[in-house]
Amino acid sequence: MANGCSNSNWVVQKFGGTSVGKFATKIIDQVVLPSLLEHSVAVVCSARSSSTKAEGTTNRLLRAARDAENAQSQQYVSLVEAVRLEHVQVAEDQLQSPELKSQVIADINGECERVLRVLEAAQTLGEISARCVDKVISTGEKLSCRLMAAHLQDRGVDSQYVDLAEVIDFPISSQGLDQDFYNSLAATLGRKIQACEGKVPVVTGYFGTIPGGLLDQIGRGYTDLCAALVAVGIHAKELQVWKEVDGIFTADPRKVPTARLLPAITPAEAAELTFYGSEVIHPFTMEQVIRAKIPIRIKNVMNPKGDGTVIFPDSTYELEKTAPGHDPRLFRTRSHSFMQRPKRPTAVTIKHKILVINVHSNKRSLSHGFFAGIFSVLDRWRLSIDLISTSEVHVSMALHSEMPLLNGVGGDEYQIIDDDLKGALHDLQRYGAVDIIPEMAILSLVGKQMKNMIGVAGRMFTTLGENHVNIEMISQGKPALFNPAAVSGTNTDHSRRRK
């Protein structure tokens, strides 16, 4: 079987690491093969994670890269060996063709030998650059895609492994990774995919070396971005992001039994849900696809016949706001048609692991100097704020971190263990009294034209009060889109079920 449909009938299917690690054969039999009956399919894979992301291939390779900086350690060798053995075992257990099995195992061994040479060189030099880290982590996508291409060939599908490690063959502007760079990359990826000529391309989510390093400049979501740019480059009908949930829900279905699957949402709603706690798709990645008027469908590898959730290109999604020379309207008016629509939010989401920082002005400076000083401190210590609420003499800021910032048992027993937070709190004391509140959460209602939904905020606050959830700070989000509040993190799940 091959990609036999017309070039205008492409579908890009992106599979995450845990899906590839746990459901590779199911992905091929129940997702890719049925899709090939109607579409040309391009497959993009993340590095494998056999159980959890924490023990996945990318995290192991990152630990190996960090270990190689220590001249006295050889742990990186055992980490790479564990990655090699895991992939070899998958090939041994799941591939039927002896010739194919032998070739893939040889490819796996070769990739792991190359990454060991890179790490040995880094250890000799005593440092590991961003470029070196990129080369190390790219091994995860290469191994994953080699196995996926072999699985397809083992089932009679004419597939082609596509390594994007050297795909950037055009000059990069001194201005950095601007939209022109992504447009050029999408076009290059499109040509790379079209060159497969009827074969099913299995594409590494890693797409080459960029200034500053792919991991540092783009982050762990680079495989989603790669899939998006592939979709743009081949003018795909749809980008499918396959996860282990049925799509996007009105709330977390693991905590709210009555949560409903959303058949469709707008790009703006998806962006806010991602930022405030629901893992959907990175807003910048989504922007690249929506800009090209390509819908994104979130689907479940364990329920491939489900419809999932579609993020449709929306004419009101302000992509042009980032374009040079854009002249935004200064005055925003309330549309009568929006005021007449049903007044109901799309979803509710919670973001945990929030620390609230309060700064009460000492009144030694005017309000604009007070704010300028606070923001300069945040910039100096590289603290990114999720939510902010202000008055003339007071600022409350909600800060999220997956890494622990404090340790202790509560109250005055807490100790600040993050150096950046410690430095920022010290500098903020120049501007007034500072206190912090740990173990908070950001609860957000998300919905198009939220700002025009009369009474929604009142019902939200009433529900929180009835469930004994204290509100520490309130902020109106992007106009007409979402309404977030920082609340005590203890009873938030119960209050969410009552909405």
C-alpha positions in Angstrom: 0.0 0.0 0.0 1.2 3.5 -0.8 0.1 7.2 -0.7 -2.0 7.0 -3.8 -4.2 10.0 -3.4 -3.7 13.4 -5.0 -1.3 15.9 -3.6 -4.2 18.1 -2.5 -5.6 15.4 -0.3 -2.9 15.4 2.4 -3.5 14.7 6.1 -0.7 15.2 8.6 -0.9 12.8 11.6 1.3 13.7 14.6 1.7 11.1 17.4 3.1 11.9 20.8 5.8 9.9 22.6 3.6 7.9 25.0 1.2 7.0 22.1 4.1 5.8 20.0 5.6 4.0 23.0 2.4 2.2 24.0 0.2 1.9 20.9 2.6 1.8 17.9 0.9 -1.2 16.2 -2.6 0.1 17.0 -1.7 3.4 15.5 -0.7 1.7 12.2 -3.6 -0.7 12.0 -6.4 1.5 13.2 -5.2 5.1 12.3 -2.7 5.2 9.5 -3.9 2.3 7.3 -7.6 3.3 7.3 -6.6 6.9 6.5 -4.6 5.8 3.5 -7.8 4.6 1.9 -8.9 8.2 1.5 -5.9 10.4 1.9 -2.2 10.9 1.4 -0.8 10.6 4.9 2.4 12.2 6.4 3.3 10.8 9.9 5.3 12.9 12.4 6.5 11.2 15.6 7.9 12.4 18.9 10.5 10.3 20.8 9.1 7.2 22.4 8.0 7.1 26.1 7.1 3.6 27.1 5.3 4.6 30.3 5.6 8.3 31.3 7.3 11.3 29.9 9.6 11.5 32.9 11.1 8.1 31.9 10.8 8.8 28.2 13.7 8.8 25.7 14.0 12.6 25.5 14.4 12.9 29.3 17.0 10.1 29.4 19.0 11.8 26.6 18.8 15.1 28.4 20.1 13.5 31.6 22.9 12.0 29.5 23.8 15.4 28.1 24.0 16.9 31.6 26.0 14.0 32.9 28.6 14.4 30.1 29.5 17.8 31.5 31.0 15.9 34.5 34.5 14.8 33.6 34.4 12.1 36.3 31.1 10.5 35.4 30.3 7.7 32.9 26.6 7.5 33.7 25.7 9.0 30.3 27.0 5.7 28.7 24.5 3.6 30.7 21.7 6.1 29.9 22.3 5.9 26.1 22.7 2.1 26.4 19.2 1.9 28.1 17.7 3.8 25.3 19.4 1.5 22.7 18.3 -1.7 24.5 14.7 -0.5 24.8 14.4 0.3 21.0 16.2 -2.9 20.0 13.8 -4.9 22.2 10.8 -3.3 20.5 12.2 -4.2 17.1 12.8 -7.8 18.3 9.3 -8.2 19.8 7.1 -6.4 17.2 8.7 -6.7 13.7 8.0 -9.9 11.8 10.3 -9.6 8.8 13.8 -10.9 9.7 15.5 -8.7 7.1 13.6 -5.6 8.3 14.3 -6.4 11.9 18.1 -6.8 11.2 18.2 -3.5 9.3 16.4 -1.5 11.9 18.5 -2.9 14.8 21.6 -1.9 12.8 20.2 1.6 12.3 19.4 1.9 16.1 22.9 0.8 17.0 24.4 3.3 14.6 22.3 6.2 15.9 23.3 5.4 19.5 27.0 5.1 18.6 26.8 8.5 17.0 25.3 10.1 20.1 27.9 8.5 22.3 30.7 10.0 20.2 29.1 13.4 20.5 28.9 13.1 24.3 32.4 11.8 24.6 33.7 14.8 22.7 31.6 17.2 24.9 33.1 15.5 28.0 36.6 16.0 26.7 35.9 19.7 26.1 34.3 20.0 29.5 31.2 21.7 28.2 28.1 20.9 26.1 26.7 23.5 23.8 23.1 24.1 22.8 23.9 22.7 19.4 25.4 19.6 21.1 22.2 19.1 23.2 20.1 19.4 20.1 22.1 16.6 18.4 21.7 14.4 21.4 18.0 14.8 21.9 17.3 14.5 18.1 18.3 10.8 18.5 15.0 10.2 20.2 12.9 11.3 17.2 15.2 9.4 14.8 14.9 6.1 16.7 11.1 6.5 17.1 10.6 7.3 13.4 12.9 4.5 12.2 10.7 2.0 14.2 7.5 3.5 12.9 8.7 3.4 9.3 9.7 -0.3 9.9 6.3 -1.1 11.4 4.6 0.3 8.3 6.9 -1.6 5.9 6.3 -4.8 8.0 2.6 -4.4 7.2 3.2 -3.9 3.5 3.0 -0.1 3.5 5.6 1.6 1.3 7.0 4.1 3.8 10.1 6.4 3.9 12.0 7.5 6.9 12.6 11.3 6.6 15.4 12.7 8.8 15.1 16.5 9.1 18.3 17.1 11.0 19.9 18.9 8.1 16.7 20.3 6.5 17.5 24.0 7.1 19.4 24.8 3.9 18.6 28.5 3.7 20.1 31.5 5.4 18.6 32.6 8.7 18.0 36.3 9.2 20.1 38.1 11.8 16.7 39.2 13.3 16.3 35.6 14.5 13.4 33.2 14.1 10.8 35.6 12.5 7.8 34.6 10.5 9.9 34.6 7.3 12.0 31.8 8.8 8.9 29.7 9.5 7.5 30.4 6.0 10.8 29.3 4.4 11.0 26.2 6.6 7.4 25.2 5.8 8.2 25.5 2.1 11.4 23.4 2.5 9.5 20.7 4.5 6.8 20.6 1.8 9.4 19.9 -0.9 11.0 17.2 1.3 7.6 15.5 1.8 6.6 15.7 -1.9 10.0 14.1 -2.9 8.8 10.8 -1.2 6.7 10.3 -4.4 3.9 8.0 -3.2 5.6 6.6 -0.2 4.3 7.4 3.3 6.8 9.8 4.9 7.6 9.2 8.5 9.1 12.5 9.6 11.3 13.2 12.6 9.8 15.9 14.8 13.3 17.3 15.2 14.0 19.7 12.4 17.6 20.8 12.5 20.0 23.2 14.2 19.0 26.8 14.8 20.8 29.7 16.5 20.5 29.3 20.2 19.4 25.7 20.0 16.1 24.2 19.1 15.3 23.2 22.7 16.1 26.6 24.1 14.4 28.7 21.4 11.3 26.6 20.8 11.0 24.2 23.8 9.8 20.7 24.1 6.9 21.3 21.8 9.1 21.4 18.7 7.6 18.2 17.3 4.1 19.8 17.3 5.6 22.8 15.5 7.3 20.5 13.0 4.0 18.8 12.2 2.3 22.2 11.8 4.9 23.4 9.4 4.7 20.1 7.4 1.0 20.7 7.1 1.5 24.2 5.9 4.2 23.1 3.5 2.1 20.4 1.8 -1.2 22.4 2.0 -2.8 19.7 4.0 -6.5 19.3 4.4 -6.1 18.7 8.1 -3.5 18.4 10.9 -4.4 15.6 13.3 -2.8 15.6 16.7 -3.3 12.2 18.3 -3.3 12.0 22.1 -4.7 9.6 24.7 -7.9 11.6 25.3 -11.0 11.9 23.1 -10.4 15.6 22.5 -10.9 18.8 24.4 -13.5 18.8 27.2 -15.4 21.4 29.1 -13.3 20.4 32.1 -10.8 17.7 33.1 -12.9 14.5 32.8 -10.7 12.7 35.4 -11.9 15.2 38.0 -15.3 16.3 36.7 -17.5 13.3 35.7 -20.0 15.5 33.9 -17.4 17.1 31.6 -18.5 17.2 28.0 -16.4 16.7 24.8 -16.3 19.8 22.7 -16.9 19.0 19.0 -15.3 22.3 18.0 -13.6 25.4 19.5 -11.9 28.5 18.2 -8.2 29.0 18.0 -8.3 31.7 20.7 -10.1 29.4 23.1 -7.7 26.6 22.5 -4.7 29.0 23.1 -6.1 30.1 26.5 -7.0 26.6 27.5 -3.4 25.5 26.8 -1.9 28.4 28.8 -4.2 28.0 31.8 -3.9 24.3 32.4 -5.3 22.1 29.7 -2.6 20.5 27.5 -4.1 21.1 24.0 -1.5 22.5 21.5 1.0 25.3 21.8 -0.5 28.6 20.7 2.4 29.5 18.4 2.2 26.1 16.7 -1.5 26.5 16.3 -1.0 30.0 14.8 1.2 28.6 12.0 -1.6 26.2 10.9 -4.5 28.5 11.4 -2.8 31.2 9.4 -2.8 28.8 6.5 -6.6 28.1 7.0 -5.9 24.4 8.0 -8.1 22.9 10.7 -6.6 21.0 13.6 -8.3 17.9 14.9 -7.4 16.5 18.4 -8.1 12.7 18.5 -7.6 9.7 20.7 -5.3 6.8 19.6 -7.4 4.5 21.9 -10.7 5.6 20.2 -9.7 6.3 16.6 -13.3 6.2 15.4 -14.3 9.1 17.6 -14.7 12.5 16.0 -12.4 14.3 18.5 -12.3 18.1 18.7 -11.7 20.4 15.7 -10.0 23.8 16.0 -11.4 25.6 13.0 -9.7 28.7 11.4 -11.7 31.6 12.7 -12.1 34.9 10.9 -12.1 36.7 14.2 -8.8 35.2 15.3 -6.4 38.1 15.2 -3.4 36.6 13.5 -2.7 39.9 11.8 -1.9 41.5 15.1 1.7 40.3 14.8 2.1 41.6 11.3 4.4 44.6 10.8 2.5 47.8 10.3 -0.7 46.5 11.8 -2.9 49.4 13.0 -5.2 48.0 15.7 -8.4 49.8 16.5 -8.0 52.0 19.5 -11.6 51.9 20.6 -13.4 48.6 21.1 -17.2 48.6 20.9 -19.7 45.9 22.0 -21.4 44.3 19.2 -25.2 44.0 19.6 -25.1 40.6 17.9 -22.6 39.3 20.4 -24.8 40.6 23.3 -27.7 38.5 22.0 -25.8 35.2 21.8 -26.3 32.5 24.5 -24.4 33.4 27.6 -22.4 30.3 28.4 -18.6 29.7 28.7 -17.0 27.0 26.6 -14.8 25.4 29.3 -13.3 25.7 32.7 -9.7 25.0 33.4 -7.4 24.9 36.4 -3.7 25.5 36.5 -2.0 24.2 39.7 1.4 24.9 41.3 0.8 28.6 41.5 2.6 31.0 43.8 1.2 34.5 44.4 3.5 37.4 45.1 2.0 40.5 46.6 3.8 43.9 46.6 2.3 46.8 48.5 3.9 50.1 47.6 6.0 52.1 50.1 4.7 55.2 48.3 8.3 56.5 47.6 7.6 56.6 43.9 4.7 57.5 41.6 2.5 54.6 40.4 4.2 54.4 37.0 7.6 54.3 38.7 6.3 51.6 41.1 5.1 49.4 38.2 8.3 50.0 36.1 10.5 49.0 39.0 8.5 45.8 39.6 8.6 44.7 36.0 12.3 45.4 35.7 12.9 43.1 38.7 10.9 40.4 37.1 12.9 40.8 33.8 16.2 40.8 35.6 15.4 37.5 37.4 13.7 35.9 34.4 10.4 35.3 36.1 7.4 34.8 33.9 4.0 35.9 35.3 0.8 34.1 34.4 -1.6 36.6 35.9 -1.5 40.1 37.4 -3.9 42.3 39.3 -3.0 45.9 40.1 -4.1 49.1 41.9 -2.2 52.4 42.3 -0.3 51.1 45.3 -0.6 47.3 45.1 0.4 44.5 42.7 -0.5 40.8 42.9 1.3 38.4 40.6 0.6 34.7 40.0 3.7 32.7 39.1 3.7 29.1 37.8 6.6 26.6 37.9 6.7 22.9 37.4 10.0 22.9 39.4 9.7 23.3 43.2 10.2 26.9 44.4 9.8 26.3 48.1 10.2 23.4 50.5 8.7 23.0 54.0 5.4 22.1 55.6 3.6 25.4 55.4 3.2 28.7 57.2 6.5 30.1 58.4 8.2 26.8 57.9 8.6 27.4 54.1 12.0 28.0 52.7 12.7 29.5 49.3 15.0 27.2 47.3 14.8 28.8 43.9 17.6 31.3 43.4 15.8 33.4 40.9 12.7 33.7 43.1 14.9 34.5 46.1 16.7 37.3 44.2 13.5 38.8 42.9 11.8 38.9 46.3 14.9 40.6 47.7 14.9 43.3 45.0 11.1 43.8 45.2 11.4 44.9 48.8 12.9 48.2 47.5 9.4 49.0 46.3 7.3 48.0 49.3 6.2 45.2 51.6 6.4 41.8 50.0 4.6 38.6 50.9 4.0 35.3 49.1 1.1 32.8 49.1 2.0 29.2 48.0 -0.2 26.3 47.0 -2.6 28.4 44.9 -4.3 27.7 41.6 -5.6 29.7 38.6 -9.2 28.9 37.8 -10.4 30.2 34.4 -13.6 30.3 32.5 -12.9 30.3 28.8 -15.3 31.2 26.0 -15.7 33.3 23.0 -17.2 36.8 23.8 -17.0 36.0 27.5 -16.8 39.8 28.3 -20.3 40.3 26.9 -21.8 37.4 29.0 -23.7 39.3 31.6 -23.8 37.5 35.0 -21.2 34.8 34.3 -18.5 36.3 36.6 -21.1 36.6 39.3 -22.1 33.0 39.0 -18.4 32.0 39.0 -17.7 33.9 42.2 -20.9 32.6 43.9 -19.9 29.0 43.1 -16.5 29.5 44.6 -17.9 31.0 47.7 -20.4 28.2 48.2 -17.6 25.7 48.0 -15.4 27.7 50.6 -12.8 28.6 48.0 -11.1 32.0 48.8 -10.3 34.3 45.9 -6.9 35.9 46.3 -6.9 37.9 43.0 -9.1 38.5 40.0 -8.1 39.5 36.5 -10.1 40.0 33.3 -8.2 38.2 30.5 -8.0 38.9 26.8 -11.0 40.9 25.8 -14.1 38.8 25.5 -12.2 35.5 25.9 -11.6 34.4 29.5 -12.1 35.3 33.1 -9.3 34.0 35.5 -8.9 34.1 39.2 -6.2 33.0 41.6 -7.8 30.9 44.3 -6.8 28.5 47.1 -5.6 25.3 45.6 -7.3 23.0 48.1 -11.0 22.9 47.1 -10.8 24.0 43.4 -11.6 20.6 41.9 -14.9 20.4 43.9 -15.9 23.9 42.9 -15.1 23.1 39.2 -17.6 20.3 39.4 -20.3 22.7 40.5 -20.0 25.1 37.5 
